[in-house]
Each structure stands twice: as C-alpha cells, then as structure tokens.
C-alpha cells in the first residue's frame, strides 16, 4: 500500500469513527441507523454535487424522509458534508437541502470508486474554504453567493463570464491560472483564507 492509499484508508477510518462513535454520542440512534447513514454518505460521495430527491434517496438508503433529512443535518454538523440552500430561502430543521457537497476533496478520493470529476473537485475545494467563514447559498445565476452579495462561478481556466455577465459583484473562480485578471480569481487563492 502506497502513501496515497494509506492516507485514504486513514481518512476512511476517521469517517467511520465519526459515524460510529461521535454521532451516537450526540444523537441517540440504533446501529442500523448508523449503517444507513454510512450508505447515505457513500451514495453522496458518488453523486456530488448532489441535488437531492429525498424520496428516491430515502428509498435507496432505507430511511424515512424525516430521518434522512436529520441524517444529512448530522453529517453536516460532523463536517462530512456541506449543505446549501437557495438564496433567501427560509430554512427549518426539516428543510430539504437544495444541494450537497462532500466536506473536502480528500473525502471524494477516499470514498468514490472512480476518480472524482474535476469540476466537482473544484467546487468542493472552493466551498470547503469559504463555508466556515461566510454565509454561503445558491444564487439564481452562478454557483455560489457569499453573504447575499458576492456571486461566484467556479470552473477551469477557460471558464467564461457568460453565466454571470450582467450581475454586479460577480466573479469567475478559475482553476489552472496563476494570477487573476479583472473579475477572474485563481482558485488556489481561496486556500489562503485560513
């Protein structure tokens, strides 16, 4: 086993400890529920960013709707996933998330059976760097809106401004560029936020 695989195995072990020890310590649950939450995390890992269809997801993992939404909230609190809602949406504890990402790109590599999609990795990295620091939601146009003011579209070096061209405070975050020009910001810069 080489270094990357050892690292991913250690990460999977940490995820299992979180699900098997930490979650039951803060929420009373049966072992069967833990197994279903693990299955849910693996389903999400192969489909992120994920726009959840709660009914289908509920059938797939064997949890009822309320238990599924509660499991998603618990995984969000445990920093295994990031849950986002549409901008200006009123959110309650049983609200269905509008989109779900894994907490960070390392989890994508550790849990996904195939090499994760590069676009997904870009968005996962971006959200992992800003989620704890700012209020993040999903705008009508663009990928993310920060503090209900700044809109970001995430992509590769050839990503254009077309999707956000008529919007104020809108930026394209590009991978594979070293320096930004005008409203284009290198993705790597967001890794310096904390």
N, C-alpha and C positions, 0 to 999 in steps of 0.2 A: 504494500500500500504506500503510494507516494504522498508527499506533503499535501497536495490539494485534497485528496480523498480522506486523509486523516483529519484535516480541518473540517471537512463537510460532515464526517462521522461525529466529530466532537460537537458540531453545531446541531446535528440531529439529536444527539444525546441531551443537549441543553434544552432543546424544544420539548423533548419527551419529559424531562424533569419539570419543566414549566407546566405542561398539560397534566401530568400525573400527580405532582406534589403541590405546586403553587396554586393552581386553580381550585382544587378541592379544599385548600386551606382558607380561601376567601368566599367560596360558594359551595354549599352542601350539594354534592352530586354523587350519583352512583357510578360504578366502574363502567357500566355500559354506556353511560353518557360521555365519559372521557374517551372511550373508543370511538364514539360517533363524532366527537369534536376533532379527534385526530384525523378521521376520514374526511371531515369537512376541510381541515387545513390542507390536506393533500389534494383534494378536489380544487381548492382555490389556487394552490401552487401550480397546477397545470393549466389554469384558465385566467390568470390575472393579466392585465387589469380586468376585473370581473364586474359585469353589470348583473347583479343577482336577480334571478327569477326565484323568489322564495319558495313557491310551490314545488318547482322542479328540484331545487336544491334540497328541500325538505324531504322529498321522496327519495332522493339519491343517498342521503346520509341517514335517514331514519329518525329524524327529529321533527316534532310538530313545529308549526310556524313560530310560536312564541319562544319555544326552547331554542330554535335555530337563531332567531334574532338575538336572544340573550347570549348564546354561544359566541356569536360574532362580536357582541359588545365585550364579552370577557376576553376574547383573543385580542381585541383592540387595546384593552387595558393592560394586557400582558405584553404588549408591544410585539405581537406576532404578525399583526396586520394593521393596515391603515384604512379606516372607513371614511368616505367622504359623502357629503350630501350636496344637493344643488344649492346654489346661492339663494339666500333669503327664504329657505325652506324652514318651516317650524319643525323642530326635531324633538321627539319624545323617546323614552327608553325602548319602546317597541316599534319605532320607525324603521322601515326597511331602508338599508343603505342604498345610495344611488350608484356607488362604485367602490370597489375594494382592491387594494394593492397589498402585497406582502410588505412587511416592515422594512426589509432591505434586500438588496440584490443578492447577497450571500445566501439568504434563505431560498431564493429562487433556484440557485445552483444546487443547494443541498437537497431540496425536495423534488424538483422537477426531474422527470426521467430523461428528457431531452434537453439540449442546450436551449436556454430561455431566449425568447425573441428579443432582439437588440432594442427595439422600440419600447418594449415593456421594461427592460433593464434601465433605460434612460429615465422613464417616468418614475420608476421605483426609486432610483437614486435621487432624483430631484425632490420627490415628496419626502423621502427619508431625511433629507437635510433641512426642510422647512417646517415639517409637521409639528414638531415640538415647540417651535419658536413663534409661529404665526397662525392666525385663523385661516384655514385653507378650505375652499369649497370648489364646486364645479360651476363654471360660468356658462351662459348660453352659447358663447363662442370662445374657443380656446380650450386648453386643457385644465388650467387651474386659475383660481383667483385668490389673491392673498389680501387679507384684511378688507375684503369687499372693495378693493381699489385697483390693485395691480394684476393684470392678466398675463399669463404665461402660456406659450405654446412650445412644447418640447419636441425636438427632432434631431436629425442628423445635420451634417454641415451644409447640405443642400436644401434644408427646410426653408420655405419662403414665408413671407409675411401675409400671404393671401387670406388666410383664415381670420386674421386679426387686423387687417389693414385699415379699417375705418374706426378702430377703437382707440380711446385715449388710454394712456398708461399701459400699453400693451407691448410685450417683449417676446422675442423668439429666443429660446434657450437651445443652443446648438452643441451637439457633441462633435468631437474631432476638429475643433478650431482652437487656436491658442489665444487669440485676442478678439475682443468684441468690436463691432462697428455699428454705430447708430443704435438701433433697438435690438441688436443681436448680442447675446451674452453667452460666453463659453460655459458649458455645463459644469466643467471642473471647478469653476469659481464657487459654486454653491457648496462644495465640500469644505470651504474655508469658513462657513458660517458659525461653526462652534468647535 
